Amino acid sequence: MQSLSQFLAAHVASSSLQEVLLVTTETCKEISAALKKGSLAGILGMAGNENVQGEEQKKLDVISNNMLKNALLACPSVRAIASEEEDDIVPAHTTGEYLISFDPLDGSSNIDINSMVGTIFSLYRTTGDHPATEVEFLRPGKEQVAAGYVLYGPSTMLVFTTGNGVNMFTLDIDQGEFLLTHENVKVAAETQEFAINMSNQRFWSDAMQAYVSDLVLGKDGPRGKNYNMRWVAAMVGDVHRILCRGGIFIYPWDKKDPTKAGKLRLMYEANPMAMLIENAGGKAFTHTQRILDIQPEGIHQRVPVILGAANEVDKCLSY
């Protein structure tokens, strides 16, 4: 099997992009090892702090963020980082060619129940002769040069794209290497599976409520087929399922908090996942526009998300 470093050498022309991807994924191996120790290492539970979104941080949120932050700031090819756990961007090397945004531990509410979590990342190419600023990060997702995630589950898997297909790697714990296990992953255009947090149904728009109600009616409703619902409560797990066996993932706009346009962060959740899904043949939209076309207004901006099987996304948007 081809290792990640071999794959990058064959398919990624930029040696500096190879470097950033390898530093990121090497650090994710360390995060995976920390997660496997769990309560034995005293790393579970709350950290007693809140992040910039006002969410209480888990100990592993802080640990994984610091691991990625320290590794990437030491990488000469990194110009600056932006993280869910950092209030502001953190400049690195003025001569670095890449900006990287990341969610160090997506789904961290799952940590204490030993369920799936992951690291999501997004890269942009940049140039400059001054310390990076937040404005340089505020570019549409269609300008990403690479995006992906590492899923920490029964096995640790790396899934990423550089704009030319989606490939999956599995961490071989004996060799300590990510090995290529699934090439050119595709998402079927049709599906009978959806992922959504039904506990928020009363807060959705009437149109979204109508769409989901029709899915739940199954063969007896206007869709004429039965649907299964799945919900991991970690975007990385729900998107991984779609890449493996199809489906649609929805975190819609709701009226629970009118000050927020959505729940998920554009820069380090929606954009990288949208790039992956589109490169696998699917679609990724808010309720009004393609996610990768959005002009960001801030590094922690939130958006609604509807992504997955192309025909099902179109059907949802038609409501």
C-alpha positions in Angstrom: 0.0 0.0 0.0 1.1 3.5 -0.8 2.1 5.7 2.2 0.9 9.3 2.6 4.4 10.7 2.0 4.7 8.6 -1.2 1.3 9.7 -2.3 2.1 13.4 -1.7 5.4 13.1 -3.6 3.6 11.6 -6.6 0.5 13.9 -6.6 1.3 17.2 -5.0 3.8 19.3 -6.9 4.5 21.9 -4.2 7.0 20.6 -1.6 5.9 23.3 0.8 2.3 22.1 0.6 3.5 18.5 1.2 5.4 19.8 4.3 2.3 21.5 5.8 0.1 18.4 5.1 2.7 16.1 6.7 3.1 18.3 9.8 -0.6 18.5 10.2 -1.2 14.7 9.8 1.8 13.8 12.0 0.3 15.9 14.8 -3.0 14.2 14.3 -1.2 10.9 14.9 -0.2 12.3 18.3 -3.8 13.5 19.0 -5.0 10.0 18.1 -2.5 8.4 20.6 -3.7 10.8 23.3 -7.3 10.0 22.7 -6.6 6.3 23.0 -5.3 6.8 26.5 -8.5 8.5 27.5 -9.1 8.7 31.2 -5.9 6.8 31.9 -4.0 10.0 31.1 -6.4 12.3 32.9 -7.3 14.2 29.7 -11.0 13.8 29.7 -13.6 16.2 31.2 -13.9 20.0 31.1 -11.1 22.5 31.0 -13.0 25.2 32.9 -12.7 27.7 30.0 -14.9 29.0 27.2 -13.7 29.4 23.6 -14.5 32.5 21.4 -17.9 31.0 20.5 -18.9 30.9 24.2 -18.7 27.0 24.2 -17.1 25.3 27.3 -13.8 23.7 26.3 -12.9 20.1 27.0 -9.4 19.4 28.2 -8.7 17.7 24.9 -10.0 20.7 22.9 -7.2 22.7 24.6 -4.6 19.9 24.3 -5.2 19.2 20.6 -5.3 22.9 19.7 -1.9 23.5 21.4 -0.4 20.4 19.7 -1.5 21.6 16.2 -0.7 25.2 17.0 2.9 24.5 18.2 3.6 22.1 15.3 2.3 24.4 12.6 3.9 27.6 14.0 7.2 25.8 13.8 6.7 24.9 10.2 8.5 27.3 7.8 5.8 26.9 5.1 3.0 28.2 7.4 2.3 31.9 7.3 -0.5 31.9 9.9 -3.1 29.7 11.6 -6.7 30.2 12.5 -8.4 27.8 15.0 -11.8 27.4 16.5 -10.1 27.6 19.9 -8.2 30.9 19.2 -9.9 34.3 19.4 -7.7 35.7 16.6 -5.4 34.4 13.9 -1.8 33.6 15.0 0.9 34.8 12.6 3.8 32.3 12.0 6.4 32.9 9.3 6.3 36.0 7.1 7.8 34.0 4.2 5.4 31.1 4.7 3.3 30.2 1.7 0.2 28.8 3.4 -2.6 29.8 5.7 -4.3 27.0 7.6 -7.6 27.0 9.5 -8.6 24.1 11.7 -11.1 22.7 14.2 -8.7 20.8 16.4 -11.3 18.4 17.8 -14.7 18.5 16.1 -17.4 16.8 18.1 -15.6 17.1 21.4 -18.9 16.6 23.3 -18.4 13.0 22.2 -15.1 12.6 24.0 -16.3 11.5 27.4 -18.6 8.8 25.8 -15.8 7.3 23.7 -17.5 8.2 20.4 -16.2 9.6 17.1 -14.4 12.9 17.0 -12.0 14.4 14.4 -9.7 17.2 13.3 -10.8 19.3 10.3 -8.4 21.5 8.3 -8.4 23.9 5.4 -5.4 25.4 3.5 -5.0 28.5 1.3 -1.9 29.7 -0.6 -0.7 33.2 0.2 2.3 35.5 -0.2 3.4 38.6 1.7 6.3 40.4 3.3 4.6 41.4 6.5 2.9 39.5 9.4 -0.4 37.9 8.3 -3.7 39.5 9.1 -7.2 38.2 9.5 -8.2 39.8 6.2 -5.9 37.4 4.3 -8.0 34.5 5.6 -11.2 35.9 4.4 -11.3 34.2 1.0 -14.1 32.1 -0.5 -13.8 28.3 0.0 -13.4 27.8 -3.8 -9.8 29.2 -3.4 -8.8 26.4 -1.0 -5.8 24.5 -2.2 -6.4 21.5 0.1 -8.9 20.4 2.7 -9.5 17.4 4.8 -10.0 15.7 8.2 -8.7 13.0 10.4 -11.3 10.8 12.0 -10.6 9.2 15.3 -12.8 6.2 15.4 -12.2 2.4 15.7 -9.4 3.1 13.3 -7.8 6.5 12.6 -8.5 7.7 9.1 -7.2 10.7 7.0 -9.5 12.0 4.2 -8.3 14.9 2.1 -8.4 16.5 -1.3 -6.1 18.9 -3.2 -8.9 19.6 -5.7 -8.4 16.5 -7.8 -10.5 13.8 -6.1 -10.9 12.5 -2.6 -8.7 9.8 -1.1 -8.8 8.0 2.2 -5.9 6.8 4.3 -5.9 4.5 7.3 -3.3 4.8 10.1 -1.4 1.5 10.4 -0.4 1.6 14.1 2.3 -1.0 13.6 4.1 1.1 11.0 3.0 4.5 12.3 2.0 5.5 8.8 -1.1 6.6 7.0 -1.6 4.1 4.1 -3.9 4.7 1.1 -7.0 2.5 1.4 -9.7 4.2 -0.7 -9.0 6.0 -3.9 -11.1 8.5 -5.8 -14.1 8.3 -3.4 -17.5 9.2 -4.9 -20.9 10.1 -3.4 -23.9 8.6 -5.2 -26.4 11.2 -6.4 -29.4 9.5 -4.9 -29.8 8.4 -1.2 -32.3 7.2 1.3 -30.4 8.3 4.4 -30.3 11.7 6.1 -28.5 13.2 9.1 -30.1 16.0 11.1 -30.6 17.0 14.8 -34.3 16.4 15.2 -34.4 18.0 18.6 -34.2 21.4 16.9 -37.2 20.8 14.6 -39.4 23.3 16.3 -36.9 26.1 15.5 -36.5 25.4 11.8 -38.1 27.3 9.0 -41.4 26.1 7.7 -39.8 25.0 4.5 -37.2 22.8 6.3 -39.8 21.3 8.5 -41.9 20.4 5.4 -38.9 18.8 3.7 -37.9 16.7 6.8 -41.6 15.7 7.4 -41.8 14.4 3.9 -38.6 12.3 4.5 -40.1 10.9 7.7 -43.4 9.9 5.9 -41.3 7.6 3.7 -43.2 5.5 1.2 -46.5 6.9 2.4 -45.4 10.5 1.6 -44.6 12.4 -1.6 -41.1 11.1 -1.8 -42.3 7.6 -2.3 -39.4 5.8 -0.5 -38.3 5.1 3.1 -35.5 7.0 4.6 -33.2 6.2 7.5 -32.0 8.9 9.9 -28.5 8.9 11.4 -26.8 11.4 13.7 -23.3 11.2 15.2 -23.3 14.7 16.7 -19.9 15.3 15.2 -19.8 16.8 11.7 -16.7 14.9 10.9 -18.4 11.6 11.6 -21.6 12.4 9.7 -19.6 13.6 6.6 -17.4 10.5 6.8 -20.5 8.3 6.6 -21.7 10.2 3.5 -18.3 9.8 1.8 -18.4 6.0 2.6 -22.1 5.2 1.8 -23.9 8.3 0.7 -26.6 10.5 2.3 -27.4 14.1 3.1 -26.2 16.1 6.2 -28.2 19.1 7.3 -27.5 21.7 10.0 -30.1 24.3 8.9 -30.7 27.9 9.9 -33.0 28.0 12.9 -34.6 30.7 15.0 -33.2 29.5 18.4 -30.6 32.2 18.3 -31.5 35.0 15.8 -28.0 36.5 16.2 -26.4 33.5 14.5 -26.9 32.6 10.8 -26.1 28.9 11.6 -24.3 26.6 13.9 -21.3 25.5 11.9 -18.3 27.6 11.3 -17.6 28.5 7.6 -13.8 28.7 7.6 -12.8 25.5 9.4 -15.9 23.3 9.2 -18.2 24.1 6.2 -15.6 25.1 3.7 -13.3 22.1 4.0 -16.2 19.7 4.1 -17.8 21.4 1.1 -14.5 21.0 -0.9 -14.4 17.3 0.0 -18.0 16.7 -0.9 -17.8 18.5 -4.2 -14.6 16.7 -5.1 -16.5 13.4 -4.5 -19.4 14.5 -6.8 -21.8 15.8 -4.2 -23.1 19.3 -3.5 -22.7 21.7 -0.5 -25.0 24.7 0.0 -26.5 26.9 2.6 -30.3 27.4 2.1 -29.5 30.1 -0.4 -26.1 29.6 -2.0 -23.1 27.3 -2.7 -20.9 27.2 0.4 -17.7 27.6 -1.6 -18.9 30.9 -3.1 -19.4 32.6 0.2 -17.3 35.7 0.9 -16.3 35.3 4.6 -16.8 38.2 6.9 -14.8 36.8 9.9 -12.8 33.7 10.8 -15.5 32.5 13.2 -18.5 33.2 10.9 -21.3 30.6 11.1 -23.4 29.3 8.2 -26.3 26.8 7.7 -25.1 23.6 5.9 -26.9 21.2 3.5 -24.4 18.8 1.9 -24.2 15.3 0.4 -25.9 13.4 -2.4 -26.3 15.9 -5.3 -29.9 15.1 -6.2 -31.0 15.1 -2.6 -29.4 18.4 -1.9 -31.2 19.8 -5.0 -34.5 18.4 -3.7 -34.0 19.9 -0.3 -33.2 23.3 -1.8 -36.4 23.1 -3.9 -38.4 23.3 -0.7 
